[in-house]
Amino acid sequence: MKIARIEPFILHIPVTGGSIADSTHRISHWGVVGTKIVTEDGLEGYGFTGTHADLPSDRLITSCIRDCYAPLLMGEDASEITRLWLKLARNPALQWVGRAGITQLALAAVDVALWDLKAKKAGVPLWHLLGGATKQKLDAYNTDIGWLSIPKDELVEGARMAVERDGFRRVKIKVGHADIGTDIHRLEAVRRAIGDHVTMAIDGNGKWDLPTCKRFCARAEGLDILWFEEPLWYDDVGSHAALAKSTSIPVALGEQLYSLDAFRAFIAADAIHYVQPDVTRLGGITEYIQVAELALASRLPVAPHAGEMSQVHVHLSYWHQATPLLEYIPWIKDAFVEPANVVDGYFLRPQRPGAGTTPTADAISRYAKSIA
């Protein structure tokens, strides 16, 4: 599988309802920023990272792929994924300016494309290539009904419909208002609407400080919260450890962490209960697997963040034994040949060869942006 061409791309795909917001972000589109890798025999692999569809910064990612990584990959054997990952991630010049941020997001796109190629070459879905499914069903939790920008009445109705109409047994609600009482009242209303049998997680997107989180958790403990995701600033190991010790609500995090070492620090400090790696930030599938295995060795559950809107993570979740559930956000799924679909609250197991990353011709035509 000798690499012949590397073709970066940018897609900007609208989000549900035209705009959403959490405690720290407001967006109208999701960026699918990555690359197609073509071998000499014409096989095509696709990989991408997820962004807030900011074209100038998206172009930094594609320029890193085109100008930094492509020259190192041309003519290489695409099947030697671990060696190529190390060649890119440990390149002295790129490591000097990278190890996180743009270089890591670009690495993610390349690495996923290589795994997509390998699975397509084998003629099997990625989960099969990795060793087979470890579960018959994979629970989905619906994040798209829970944005902070959704008014309380609509939030409650959306959660109720997700459960009663769509069959979800798990939902996630965003928190992070200036007045924690506002969030408590919203959560109480959702809990009344969905009942005690439905799992409810919450997500703060790193907004609050430790005293605020402690006050909030003291009031929220009676609501049977599955986890409190990103309660504090993303890299603050000590404050997460302190919060974890002060509340019965489990702490979840990981979508903003760029490396195996970052996850190891949180786990070693007992600062995390649900491990949330994301292939789009970890430098691809290769390092994601290392993090998932670290979580398994620590007997912690893995609940991937859907930076790629679960197109790749559905494969990894069906395969990895420590993963009981997966995030569902439907913004980009229909832009792919095999969408990450949910039926009656469960993700369908992918059947096509590859990693689920091949975009449709229609999506490319409708959503592509210039990389120049």
C-alpha positions, 0 to 999 in steps of 0.5 A: 500500500504505497502512498501516492497522493495526499489531498487535504480537505475542509468541510463545514456542516451546519449544526442542528437548528442553525446554532448551538451554545454551551458554557464556553462555545457558540457555533453554527457549523462543525468543521470536518478537516482532514485528508484523503490518502491514495495508494498507488493501486487507487485505494482511498483512505479518509481521516479528519479531525473536528473543529468549530469551522473557523476557516483560518484555523482549519487551514492551519491544520490542512497546511500542516498536513500538506506541507509538513506531513505529506513530504514525510509520507509520500512513497511510504507503506500505508500499512505500517501505521505505528511506524508512520505515527512515530515518524510524524509525531516524533519528527524533531522539528515538528515535535519542537513546535507541536505535541498538541494543538494544530500538529496533533489535530493534523496527525489525527486526520492522517492516522485515521486515514491510514487505519481507514486504508488498512481496514478497506484493504482487509475488506472489513470494518475497523472494529473487525480489523481490531479484533472483533466486537466485544458487545452485542449492543452499544448504548447511545447517549443523546447530547444534542437535546441538552445544549445550554442555549435551549430554553428550559421548556424546549429542553424538557420537551426535547429530553422527553421526546428523546426518551419516549419517541426515539428510545434513548435511555441516556441523555446529557445536559449542559450546565454552566450558567452564572447562577448555578440555581438556573442549572439546578432548576433545569436539571430538576425539570428534566429529571421529572420529565424523563423519570428515574429510569433514564440516565442523565449526565451533565457537562460544564465545558470547563467553565466553573472554578472549584468552589462553584463546582463544590456548591453546585454538586452539593445541590445536584447530588440528589438528581442521580447524575451519571457524571459531571463532565469537564467541571473545571479547566481542562488541564487542572489535575489538582482541582479535579482530584479535589472535586472528585474527593468532595462529591459522590458525582463521578467526574468525566473528562478527556476531550481536551487532552492531547496525550497518553501522558495527560490521561495518566496524570489524571488517573494517577491523581484519582481525578477522573472516573469516566475516561473520555478520549477523542481520536481527533485530539489524541493524534488518531486511533493509534494513541486512542488505543493506548489511552483506552488500554490505560483506562482498562488497566485502571478499571475505569470505563471509557466513554469517547467524546464525539469530536468526529461525531462518533463515525470512528468511535462507534467502531472503537466502542464496539471493539474495546471492552471497557466502553459501555456507551457512546455520545450521539450528536447527529450533525455530520452523520449524513455526510458519510457513506455509512452514517453513525446511526442510532435505533431505539437508543443503540448505535448500529454496528457498522458493516462497510469496510473501513473506519466510517470516514468516507464522505459522500460526493454530495457532502463534498459538493455542498460543504467543501471550503478552499484550503488555500 
